[in-house]
Amino acid sequence: MLNFLDKPKKWTSMLLIVLLAVGLLSGIGIPTAQAAGNAEHGLTNLTVKDQDNHEYLLTPEFDSWQWNYDLVVDTSVTQLTFEATPLLEGAVITYSGAISQTGGSATLATPDSKTYIVHVHVDQGDQSASYQIIVKRTDPKDASLKRLGVYDNTNDLDKSPVVIPGEKNYSVEVESNTKQLWMSIFPTDENAQLTITGGVQDPDEPIKVFYGIPDKTTVFTIKVTSPDGTVTETYTLTVTKKDAPVVTPPVGGGGGGGAVESSSPLEEALNNATSSTITVKVSGTSFTVSAAELAKLLAQKKVETIVFESQTGSYSFNPGQYDWSKLAGILGFTLTDLQLKLEVATDQTAADSADKAGLDVLGSANFTLKAVKKGGQEIVLNDLGHYIKHTVKLGSQPAAGHAAVVRVDKDANGKIVYTPVPFTVNGTEVP
């Protein structure tokens, strides 16, 4: 049985908010990584040296109760020696990287990948502890590009050119009606500094990945500066709009106007669909699906999932999962009168609350789905009985292992409560 109506519950709101801070979970009362083991059966120290006997510092500094570490080494490093001392005599230490070794120390060859993980496991019979070190290899003088992502944000088309080593000039062609590009650019070394100039940006827009292109030809200048600041490489991306298609007005039509009502973004996406999933861009903070569009959605069989995407976040919706006729009857009107309204907006109140708690907020989004009657009355659909995928867009890419996603709610007494949510990070998005 599906429950569509807003009913009394303990929680009064639903918000995804992404936080960045070392130890942030414990700071808001959420236990951290205790599943890694018991520090009383762990290590008293852990040191790392390269083939030249140069000792590297772990981040954060080693502590028996700290399970996860970052370690940055130069690309010239070919092997690392890990040396550890257990708290309890007789404990067995196993080091797992490209290979596994057991003992007080282990020398592990570094793989070719830029990032890899070493696990140090301490086994004391029925008790154990595990430490994880994320090793990142960097070249302090690397100022090259790894990926140049260009997305036609008006027509939802991937226009990314292939990055060729040594090539500095790139060009792409977009549709004539393209108004905005979404740039997703990654230097080879993630610690390199990146600047992009060109196009038109809103100075008040916190997410600096969208670029307006009002002209037929727009040139972007991309500068990559190596982590040590000594080398800067300059790349250019020339974006050219195609010529607008010539439209011949229909002959006749009686009435002398000949004006044709343009289709909505949803209808255009449906008409041009090439797969079972389509994406509809939401230019503001809300998007309305008319009764006619909803009827067309339910009548067709090709498209199963619609992703409504805004600059704040996205909302994946499968209309075929629900009994809309039954919903309309429960709400007191017919299916032909039912419209849907999706709202995706930043919840500044929740963000401010987290900020006051000493947390670094990277992004937040509040998602609301409403049924709208013909007269304009709006009814919040609090629970549709199926999981709906949300994505929150971030102002910047979080450091690996230093981010958490929580739901911000208010309990029956109005007190703010943080609940952790499973998540993954995809660039500057958290799906």
Secondary structure, 3 states (H helix, E strand, C coil): CCCCCCCCCCCCCCEEEEEECCCHHHHCCCCCCHHHECHHHCEEEEEEEECCCCEECCECCCCCCCCEEEEEEECCCCEEEEEEEECCCCCEEEEECCCEEECCEEEEECCCCCEEEEEEEEEECCEEEEEEEEEEEECCCCCCEEEEEEEECCCCEECCCCCCCCCCEEEEEECCCCCEEEEEEEECCCCCEEEEECCECCCCCCCCCEEECCCCEEEEEEEEECCCCCCEEEEEEEEEECCCCCCCCCCCCCCCCCCCCCCCHHHHHHHCCCCCEEEEECCCCEEEECHHHHHHHHHCCCCCEEEEECCCEEEEECHHHCCHHHHHHHHCCCHHHCEEEEEEECCHHHHHHHHHCCCEEEEEEEEEEEEECCCCCEEECCCCCCCCCEEEECCCCCCCCCEEEEEEEECCCCCEEEEECCCCCECCEEC
